[in-house]
Amino acid sequence: METRVLKYFLTVARTNNITKAARKLHITQPTLSRQIMDLEQELGVTLFDRQNRHLQLTKQGALFQQKAMLLLSLLDQTKQELQQSGHDLVGTVNLGCVVSNASSYIMKKVAAFQERYPDVQFNIYDGNGDLLKQRLDTGLENLVVLIQPIEAAKYNYVIMPIKERWGVFMRRDLPFANKKHITKTDLYQVPLILPVRNIVRDDVSEVLGLDQRKLTVKATNNLPNNALELLRTGKYYGIGIQGVNQFYNDPQIKFVPFAPAKETGHVIAWRKNIPLSPAATRFLQFLTENDRESVSNK
């Protein structure tokens, strides 16, 4: 299977039309149709539903689209790394980051790193922890910034000097907004928006002594902007980290910390037994030169 054919397939998938795709690729329509049919025969599956005027990806086609995009991305990255000169650091670092106080910290580090190594590019992807780990596992990310806890047996990681307080976001005019702290008894009384990650919910529940069965859960969310409109109604209370406040940037919304206090750290993680690219390796070293607390690399 040639990379050229993968690019043909992805162009057809984007346009949903053989004629348009052929025009973009500067080849004839019959040639492109034959290439796609040969690809389907090689794979033993139907990639496109051809019943309608516009082509639609089948379930197998959608899966192959994801894998083809990943494969081409990895090939491009590998080509860059192999062509790197002996003295000048070049290449691309694929960096995933949770939305938290760590975001501003890590972006300042990126800017400082590029001052020293201007030929290194960054592909930056924001997401929640589960999504970032999926992307790390499949090779879409070289490094990811995550909120603890993480699966220590699965990843190498460096602990970052960034702490976050956990608490509750709510509209400023609600009665609980006048409290200095939110307790588990308070949480039992209000409709909640919870973090989507089970490992995070369990960690918070353990610290507060929460019985999750007593909570009124109205929604879960993976990124803070998804919950903001619900919080603005005054009918919801969202559990999250204080650093999200900088992204809400809304004077109507207030953060009240938990009692007992719950703090969490951040790590920058990468896959075990998978060598990092020279650019990613140097960026990791750059991050840990001055503020490393500990490293897990077993």
N, C-alpha and C positions, 0 to 999 in steps of 0.2 A: 504494500500500500504506500503510495507516494504522497509526500506532503502537498504536492500540487493538487492531488485529488481531494485531500482534506479541505484545502482552501476553496475548491470548487463547491464542495458540499456545503460549507459554511455560508458561502455567498448565496446559494439557492435557498438555504434555510432563512437567511435574513430577508431576502426579497420575496419569498413565497411565489416565485415566478421564474420559469426557465428562461424566457425571453429577456427579462430585465437582467437576470444574473449573467447570461451570455454576453449581453452588451457591456456590463461592468467588467467582465473578464476578458473582453476582446477576443472571444472565440465564437464559433457558430453554434446556433441552437442545437442542431443534430449532434454535434460533437459533445456538447455538455450533457445532453440527455443520455447519450450512450455511456459517458463516464459515470453518471449517477447510477444507471442500471447495472453497469459492471461492478460498481462498489456494493450495491445491494446484493448482487449475486455472490460476491466475495465474502460478505458478512453473513449471508444466509437469512437476511431479514428485510422487511419493507421499511424504508426510511421515511417515505412520504405517502400521504393519502392523496391520490390523484382523482378522486371522484368529483371534486368541485373545480371551478375554473382556476382558483388559486391553490397552490400546493400547501399542505399542512403537514407538519411533522407528526409521525406516529409516536407512540410511547417509546419504541425502540429508537426512533430517530432523535427524539429529544435527549435521550440518554447519550447517544453517540455524539450529539452536538456538544454536550458538556465535556465529554472525553476528548473530542477533537480540539476544542478550544484549549483545554489544559495541555494537551500534547504539543500543540504549536507554540504555546507560551513557553513551555519548558525547553523546547528546541531553540527558540530565539534566545532565551536566557543563556543556555549552554554555549551557543555560538558566540555570544558576547564575551563570555568568560574565557573561552579558548583563544579568542583573538586579542585578549588583554595583553598589553605590552609588559615588559619586564619591570618597568619603573613606575609608570603612571597607573594609578588605580582607576579602573573604569568598571562599568557594569550597572546592574539594576538590583536594588534591594526591594523585595516585596514585603511590606510591613503592615501588619494588621494591628488595630488598636481599639480598645474599648472606649466608650464615651465616659470620661471621668477627669479628675485632676491630672491624671497621668498624660492626658492628651496634650495639654499645653507644655508639659515638661518634655515629652518626647519630641514634639515638633521643634522646640528650641534646640534640642540636641541634633535633630536632622539639619537645621539651618547651620549650626556650628560645624557639623561634619562636612557639609558641602562647601563651606568656606575653605576647608583644608583639602577636600577632594572634589573639585568642581565637576569632574567628569562622571561622577556616580549619580545615577538617577534613582528616585524612589517612587514606587507604586504604593500608595497609601490607601488602605481599606478600613473603613469604620464598621464595627459590628458588635454584637453581643458575644459573650464568651464561647457559647456552643458553636455558633457559626464560624468564629475565628479558628477554633480548634479543628473543625471540619476542613476548612481551607488549608490549615497547616498540615493536616494528615494527608491531604491529597496533593500537596506540593505547590498549591497556589500562593502560599505565603512562606517566606523564609523565617521570619521572626514575628511573634505576636505578643502584644502587651495584654495581659489578663489580670483580672481581679482574683485574689486568692479566695477559697482554696482551689488548687488544681490537682490533677492526677500526677503526683510526683514520680510514680513508677514509669510513666509513659514519656515524659518530656525532660530534657535538660532545661534549666532555668536559672536566671539571676534575679534575686530580690531587689526591687527598686526602692529608693528612699522616698516613697510617696505613700502616705496613709490616707484613708478615707473614713469618715464617720458615717454610720448608718442611722437612719431616722425616717421621718415621714414628711412628705410634701403635701401641702393643703392650701386652700385659698386663705388669704390673710384674715378675712373677716369671720372665719369659723371659730367656735369657742375653743377648740383644742389649740389653735394658733397662739393663744395667750399662755400656754403652759411652757415651762422651761424644759420639760422632758416628756416623752411619750412612753407609757408602760404597756405591758401586755394586756392589762385590764382595759386600757383605752382602745387597744386594737380590736378587742372583742366586740366593741360597740359600734364600729363604723364600717361602711363598705370600702373594700380595699382593692387596689391595683398592686399586684405582686410581681417581682422579677420572674421571668419565665424559666430560669435555670433552677432545677430542683436542688442541686448541690448548694446553691446560694441560699435558697429558702430554708433548707434544713440547717445550715450553719447559723443563720439569724435566729431561727426558732430555738436552737440549742442554747444560745447565749441568753435569750430572753425567757426561756422556759415556756415557750408557746406551745399550746395544743392546737395544731393547725386545723383540726376538725371544728373548732369553735370560731374560726374566722369566717367572715362573710366576704368571699372572694368574688368580685365582679368582673375582673379582667386580669390578664397577665400581659406584660410587655417586654420586648427585647431591647428597644432603644427609647431613650427618654422623650423624644419629640412625639412619639406615638401616644403618650399618656397626657400630654400638656392640655389638650382641648378638654379632656374629661376632667382634669383637675380644675380647670377654669369654671366649670359648671357649679362647683361648690358641693357636689354630691359624691365626690370620691376622695380617697386618701391614698397616696402612692408611697409605697416603701421603696427606698433607694439610698444612694450614697450622696453626700453633701456636694460633691464636685459637680453633680449634674446641674446644680443651680446656675452655673455660668452659661450653660447651654439653654436653659429656660429663659434666663434674662427677662423675667416677668415680675414687675413689682406686686402683682396680685398674689403671687405664690410664695409661701414661706416654708422653710425647712425647720423642723423641730427634732433634735436628736433623741435617741433611745436612752432609757435608764432601765437596767444597767447599760453602760456604754458599750457599743459594739464598733470596733475599728477593724479595718481590713487592709491588707497590703496589696501591692501589685508586683507582678513578675514579668520579665520578658522571657519567652519560652521558644524553644526550637526542638525539632524532632531528634530523638536519640538514634545513633548509628547512621545518620544521614549527614554527610559532610556539607557544611555551609559553603557558599560561594566566597571567593576572596573579598568581595565588597561587603557581603553580609558579615563575614568574620571580622573584618576591620571595624565595621560599625559597632558590632557587639563589644569589641575591645575598647573602642572609643567611649561607649556608654559606661563601661565599668572601670575606666582608668582612675577616676577620682571618687566615685561614690558607691562602689560595690560594697554590699553588706555580706552577701554569701552567695556561693555558687553550688548548684547541684549538677554534677556531671558524672554520673556513675556509669 
